[in-house]
Amino acid sequence: MHIEKIQPLASVVTDELEQAIALRINTKTKPLGSLGLLEDIAKQIAKIQLHQKNDASLPLAINLPTCLVFAADHGISEEGVSIANSEVTSLMVENFAHGGAAINCFCRSNNIRLEIIDAGIKQSLSEAYTNLTEQRVGDGTANFVKKPAMSAQQCEQALLWGAMAANRHIIAGCNLLILGEMGIGNTSSASAILAAITGESVKVCVGTGTGIDKKQLIKKTQLIEKALSRFKSRDVKNILKQVGGFEIVQMVGAIVAACEAGITVLVDGFIVSVAALAACKIAPACRDYLVFSHASAEKPHQLVLDTLDAKPILNLGLCLGEGTGAALALPIVKSACAFYNEMASLESVGITV
């Protein structure tokens, strides 16, 4: 990864181009601002896609949208902080591979390419699947309540492999990347990362995940507090090493690589948003390339959105993960591009306001 190559849009978008983009949107056949968040999305994607040619009249395009679902197991799952045991991770990965999960349905219905990545589930799957890629950093992370989730070397490997996964599709022509995840125990990891990065109390950063009861929620909170007391350094890579998950760290690498390539990342719910927050701590300019798909029903997601000053597109009460919220939001992103490209101007139809 070459973090220094990620350019903040404010440094590469000229004043003339920004004004031309705004003028194109504002003079469509509609009242000023009447398309709400779609106008903000169109402006952002126009800046991402058009700044090199400095021409607001060029069309916007979503090419080969691709969803990468990263899966891994978490040592903290042995503490009983989830409604399911770690074997469910492997079963769900097989479900993805067979095309039977929600993300499969939404990718098919919205013409999104899908790749499943084994970032480190407990045991590699014996059967070979054409849509499953092995990028195994280990057989699940260690229990971060007792010791670091991974070594520094494993953390760097996960960042690199996540970047490589993104770059495979970017080289093939993808200019919008969706990330999803699967891993029993990964809301515990995401909550720990969020608390460590923001400095907020663990209670604020923890939710019920897959539906744990009040007793489990208290235990989950206490265990994360204990884990965070183990280490002092709040350097983001150390945080990822101490309490991260292989799938979360690979998503961080993928986000950084996508932003380095100058393409849009459509961010899913709580866990992917925490990966996005970590990516923005590593390379702050990443924020300019992120579009947030939905507000998760997982309570601490709002804290992540507020920290990143993000306005999510949808609020459907989703808390599934897998990239499902982002896949559902893609048609709205495409619609924002369509109105930018195709909607008539007031002048062209003879309307004066």
N, C-alpha and C positions, 0 to 999 in steps of 0.2 A: 504494500500500500504506500502511496505517495501523498501523504496528507497535505503537503504544501501545494499540491496541484489543484486542490479543491478551492475554487474561487467563489467568494461571496458574490451574489448576483449584483449587489450594489456597486461592486468594483468593475464589472464587465458590461453592465447595461448602461448605455449612454442616456443622458437626459432626453435627447431627441427621440430615442427609441421608446423610452418609458412614456413619454408624452404621446407618441404616435399610437402605442398600444391602447392607452387610455382613451384617446380620441376615437379609435376604431370601435371600442366597446360602447362608449358613451353616445355615439351617433347612430347606433342601430335603431330599428323601428320599435322603440319601447321607451317608457319613461326612464329617466336617469336612475340607475341603481335598482331597477325593478326585478332583475334576475338574481339579486341577492348574492349568496355565496358562489353561485356559478360564475359570476363576474370576477370574483377574487381568484377562483381556480383558473379561469381563462387567462387572467393577467399573469399569474405565476407560471403557468405552462408556456405562455408566449415568451416570457423572459428567459426561461430555461432553453427553449428550442430556437429562438430567433436572435439571440444576442450576438452570435458569431457572424451572421449575415447582416445584422443591423437593419432589418427590413420588416416592419410590422404588417406589410401587405401579404406576406407569405402565409400559406395555410399551416395550421397545427395538425399533428398526426399522432395517433397512438399505434405504434408498430409492434407486432408480436408481443402483446402483454403476457407476462410470464409470472407464475406463482411458484416459489420455492418453499416447500414445507420441510423444515428441519426438525428432526426428532432425536431425543436423547433421554437417558434416565438420570435420576437424581438420587444421591445417597440419602438425602434427608427423608425420602419417602419411607425409609425403614422406621421412622419415628411415628408413623400413623397420622400424618398431617393432611392426608387426602382421603377421599371416599373409596379409592381403588388402590390396588397394589401395583408395583412396577411392571408386572407381566402385561398389564393393559396397554402399556406403550407399544410393545411388540405387536400385540393383536391389532391395535389401531393402525400401525404402519402397514401391516398386511392388508387391512381394510382399505387404506389409501391406494395401495398397489393394485388391489382388485377393482378399484373404482367405486367403492360403496359408501364413502363418507360424504358429509355435507360439502366439503371443499371440492370433491370430485363433481358433484351435481352442479355447483355454482360455476366451476371452471368450464364445464361442458356447455352450460346454458349461455355463458358470456364469452365463449371462444377464447379462453385463456389457456395457454400452455401450462402444464403442471409437471414439476419434478419433485420427487420425494427424496430427501437426503438423510441417510442414517449418520447422524453426527456423533453417535455414541450411545446406542441403546445397550442394555445389559448383554445381550447375545445377538450376534449377527444372524440374520435370517438365512436359513439353509437353502431356501428356494431362490433362484435368480429371477428377478423381475426387471423388465426392460426399462421401467420408469422409476427404478430405485437406484440411487447412487450411494456408494459407500464412501463416507468421509469420516471414519471412526477415529475419534481422538482417544477413546478409551471405552471400557465396558461400564459406562455410567460414571458420574462424578463420585467423589468421596462424600461422606456425610459432613457437610460444612459446619455442623454444630460442634464437631469434635476436632476438625482440622481443615486446612484449605481444600476447597472443592477440586482443585486441579493444580498442577505445577505451573510455573511461569512458562516453561517450554510448551506445555499443552495449551495454554492460553494463546500463545503466539501462533501455534499451529492451527488452532481453531479460527483465529482471525484471518490467517492466510487462506485456509481452505474455504472459508465463507466468501472471501473476495474472489477466489478462483471460480466458485460456483456462479456468482453474479456475472463475472467476466465472460464465462462460456456463452451465456445468453446475450450479453451486450454485443459481443463480436458477431453473433448470428443475426443481429438486427433489432433486438428488443430495446425499446426506449421507455418502457414503464415496467417497473419491477414490484411485485407483490411478495411479501414474506409471510409465512405461516409457521406454526410450531406445534409440536406434540411432545409431551413428556410429563408423566405423573410426578408431581412435586415441583413443577416449574413456576407456579405462582409464588411458592415460598422463596425461590431463588430471585424472582423478579422483585418481590417485596423487599428482600434484603438489599438488593442493588439500589432500589429506589431510595430506601432509608439512608443508605451509606452516601449516595450522591447528593441528596437534597438536605440531609441533616434533620429531616422531620422525624418525629417519633415513630417507632415501629407500629404502634397501634393505628396511626393514620395511614400507614403504607400497606397494611395487611387487609385482605378481604377473604371471603369464604371460598374462593376458588371454585372447585367443581361441586360445591354444596355441602361443606363440612358443617357440623353442628357447633353450638356455642362452646362446648367443652374443648373440642378440637381447635377452634379458633383461638382460645386462650392459650392452649399449648403451643400452637404454631407461633403466636406472638412471642411467647417466652423463649422459645428455641431460637428464633431469629435474633432477639435481643442478646441472648447468650453468644451466638455466633459473632455478632458485630462487636462484642466486647473483647474478642480474641485478638483483634488487630487494630492498629491506630491509623495507618496510612490510608488516606482517602483518594490517592491516585487512582484513576478509573481502571487502569489495567490491574492494579492490585485488588481492587474491589471485585473485578470479574474473576480473578484467580481465586480469591477467598470464598466467594459465595455464588459465583456464576454457574451456568450450565453450558454444556458443550453446544447445545443448539442455540442458546442465547448469544454466546460469544461468536459463533459462526454467523448469526444474523447481523451482529455489529460489523463484522468484516464485510459482509455483503452490502450493507448500507453505505459504508465508507467507500467501497469500490464503485458502487452505482453513482454516488455523488461525484466521485473523482472523474467518472466518465461523462458527467453532466446530464444524467437522465433522471426522470421522475421516479420517486419511490412512494408507492401508495401504502401507507402504514395501517396495519390492522389494529387490534385491541391492546389490552393491558401489557401483555408480555412483549409483543413486538414494539410497542411504544417505549417500554423501558430500554429495549435494545437501541431504539432510535435516540433516546436520551443519552445513553452511554456513547453512541457514535458522535453525537453533538458535543460531548465533553472532550472526546479525542480530537475532533475536527469541527469547530463551531460553524464553519461554513456549510456543513451538511444540512443545517436547518432549512436553508433556502430551497432545497430540492425535495422536501418532504410534504406530502399531502396526506391529511389524516382522515381516514375513511369513516370512523364511527366512534360514538361514545359507548364504551362497554358498560355493562351492568356491574362489573367488578368495581367496587367502590373506589379503590385508590387510583383507578385510571384517570379520574378527573384531576388529581394532583399532577399526574404526568402531563396531561394536556395543558393545565395552567402553567406549569413550569416551562413548557415549550411554546407558550402563547399560541396554542393550536385551536382552530375551529373545526370540529369534526363535521363531516357531511351528513351522516345518518345518526339516528338514535332509535334503535329498534329493540333495545333490551337484550342485545346479544352478549354472551360471555363464553362462547364455544372455543374461540381461537381458530387454529388451522389456516388462518388467512381468510375466513369466511366473510367477515365484515368488509374487507378490502375488495374481495371479488364482487360482492353485492354493490359496492359503491362505484365500480368501474364504469357502468353505463352512464352514471351522472357525470363523471369526468369526461367521457366521450361526448356527452351532450354539451358540455361547456366548450369543447373544441368545435363542435358542429355549429353552435350559434356564432362563434367567433369567425368561422370560415364562411358560412352560408347565409346568415341573416342579412337581409337588405338594410341599407342605410337610409336614414331619413331623407337625405338629399336625392337618392336614387328613385324614391317613390313620390317626390315632390312635397314632402311634409316640412313645414317650417315651424319651429317652436321658439 
